Amino acid sequence: MVTVTFHGHACFCITGEKHRVIIDPWLTGNPQADMKVEEVQNIDAVLVTHGHADHLGDAVEISKKCDAIVVAPYELATFCERRGAKVHPMHIGGARRFEFGWVKLTQALHGSAVVDGGGTHYTGNPCGFLLEMDGRVIYHAGDTGLFGDMRILSETLPNGKKIDVALLPIGDNFVMGPEDAFTAARWIQPHIVVPMHYNTFPVIEQDPYQFKERVEKELGLECRVLKPGEGFDL
C-alpha cells in the first residue's frame, strides 16, 4: 500500500511499506502547511522540483534532520550540498532506482532560482518527478505550464506501468490554470487527479471543486481535492 498525503501548496509525502519521501517541502512560512519541520520524521529522500522558496523550502533542514538524500536537478542539488545536505543530483530525462523507489525527472516549463539576501542564485532547470514506489506511480508535475510531452509520460515508464496519481498545479499566473490542467489530465489519463499550487496567495486563487467537477464529469477520472493533512491510500 502507498499513501499520498498533502501538506499544503505543492508539498506531499509519499509513504510506502518501508520508505517515505517528501516532495517540495515548504513548511516554514507556508500558510497552508499542517505541520512543522520539527514534526517531520522517517524521511528517506527529499525530492525538489526547483529552487523557488515555496518548493525548496525546508529541504536542507529535513535532509540533515532525517539523514535523507535530496534528489534534484544537478545545479539545485549542488546548491543544497554546499549547505550541508546529502544529495543525489539528476537531470531531466534521467532515471534511477533507489532503495526507496524508481525516480525519473521530467521537464517542467518554469524558472528555478533561490532569491535571498545574497542575491539571485540560479539553480538550473526546473523539473517534475515520476516516482514509482511499491508498484504505484505518482507524477508530481512541479511548477509548469502545459507541454505536449505530457501525452507520452506513461510511455516512458518501465514494465508497462501507468500513472496512478497526477499531482497537477491549477493556480494560473505562475503555472497552469484550470483549463490547461484539465487538458493535462486528459492527456495523462491517470487513475486519480489531485490539484495543487492554488489558494496559497491571492494571485493563485482558484476553485478546486469546479476543476474536480469538470474532470470527473467530462473525463470520467477521479479527482480528489485534499486539505492539508489529508491523504488517501493506493
PyMOL commands that set and color helices and strands:
alter all, ss='L'
color gray80, all
select helices_A, chain A and resi 37-39+53-56+59-66+74-81+148-156+158-160+178-188+202-204+208-219
alter helices_A, ss='H'
color red, helices_A
select strands_A, chain A and resi 3-6+12-15+20-23+45-47+69-73+86-90+95-97+102-107+113-116+119-122+127-133+136-140+165-169+192-196+222-223+231-233
alter strands_A, ss='S'
color yellow, strands_A
deselect
rebuild
show_as cartoon
